[in-house]
């Protein structure tokens, strides 16, 4: 779950971005939006929400949301699209640490939340 101060802008950003990691929107109200796996539309896996306490949403230093993907191509698409739709790069797609098999990409959404796509696949 990530907080937002602009649910509509977050919806536009995450609707497009989360499609790259196999998630789709299944729930929306005036307070939050829920996304689930495209293959299982009954369980919310990720939420965007306005803070319940009514105070402004902020991002945490050291906080990160990560999405496991099936391929390196998905990680690369996540990164490219994330930047195209208003995010900023926090780390280009690549193995981490160098020479390892896990492949990561890091971006920040328009509100500063750090999000990552990664895979253990060598495809």
C-alpha positions in Angstrom: 0.0 0.0 0.0 1.1 3.5 -0.8 -0.5 6.7 0.3 -1.5 9.6 -2.0 -2.7 13.1 -1.9 -4.1 12.9 -5.4 -6.1 9.7 -5.9 -6.9 10.5 -9.6 -3.3 11.1 -10.6 -2.1 8.0 -8.7 -4.8 6.0 -10.5 -3.6 7.2 -13.9 0.0 6.4 -13.0 -0.5 3.0 -11.4 -3.2 1.7 -13.8 -0.6 1.8 -16.6 2.5 0.8 -14.6 1.0 -2.1 -12.7 -0.2 -3.7 -15.9 3.5 -4.4 -16.7 3.7 -6.6 -13.6 0.4 -8.4 -14.2 -1.9 -6.4 -11.9 -5.2 -4.9 -12.7 -7.6 -2.5 -10.9 -10.5 -4.3 -9.3 -11.7 -1.9 -6.6 -12.2 1.8 -6.4 -14.0 4.2 -4.0 -13.4 7.8 -2.8 -10.7 6.7 -0.4 -8.7 3.9 -2.1 -8.0 1.8 -5.2 -7.2 -1.9 -5.1 -5.3 -4.0 -7.7 -5.1 -7.8 -8.0 -3.3 -10.3 -10.2 -4.8 -10.4 -13.7 -5.3 -14.2 -13.2 -7.0 -13.9 -9.8 -9.4 -10.9 -9.7 -10.8 -11.7 -6.3 -8.0 -10.7 -3.9 -6.4 -7.2 -3.7 -2.6 -7.4 -3.6 -1.8 -3.6 -3.7 -3.6 -0.5 -2.6 -3.3 3.2 -3.3 -5.0 5.1 -0.5 -5.6 8.5 1.1 -4.3 8.5 4.7 -7.1 7.4 7.1 -6.0 10.1 9.6 -6.8 12.9 7.1 -3.2 14.2 7.2 -1.0 14.5 4.0 0.5 11.3 2.6 4.3 11.2 2.8 6.8 8.6 1.7 9.1 6.8 4.0 12.9 7.1 3.9 14.1 3.5 3.3 10.6 2.3 2.4 10.1 0.4 -0.9 7.4 -1.6 -2.6 8.7 -4.4 -4.7 6.9 -6.4 -7.4 8.2 -9.9 -8.5 8.0 -10.4 -12.3 8.5 -13.4 -14.6 11.1 -11.9 -17.0 13.8 -9.3 -17.3 11.8 -7.8 -20.2 9.0 -7.0 -17.7 11.5 -5.3 -15.4 12.7 -3.2 -18.3 9.2 -2.3 -19.4 8.3 -1.3 -15.9 11.2 1.1 -15.7 10.7 2.6 -19.1 7.0 3.1 -18.7 7.3 4.3 -15.2 9.5 7.2 -16.3 7.4 7.9 -19.4 4.3 8.4 -17.2 5.8 10.7 -14.6 8.1 8.6 -12.4 11.8 9.2 -11.9 14.6 6.7 -12.1 16.2 5.4 -8.9 18.3 2.7 -10.6 18.4 1.4 -14.1 17.5 -2.2 -14.8 20.4 -4.5 -14.0 21.7 -7.2 -11.7 22.3 -6.4 -8.1 24.9 -6.9 -6.8 26.8 -6.9 -10.0 27.2 -10.4 -11.3 24.3 -11.7 -9.3 21.3 -13.3 -11.1 18.5 -11.2 -9.6 17.6 -8.4 -12.0 16.2 -5.1 -10.5 14.8 -1.7 -11.6 13.9 1.2 -9.3 11.7 4.2 -9.8 9.8 6.8 -7.7 6.2 7.5 -8.4 5.1 11.2 -8.8 4.7 11.4 -5.0 8.1 10.1 -4.1 7.2 6.5 -3.2 10.1 4.1 -4.2 8.9 1.1 -6.2 10.9 -1.8 -7.6 10.3 -4.5 -10.2 12.6 -7.5 -10.0 13.0 -11.1 -11.3 15.2 -14.1 -10.6 14.7 -15.2 -14.2 17.6 -15.0 -16.6 15.1 -14.6 -19.5 
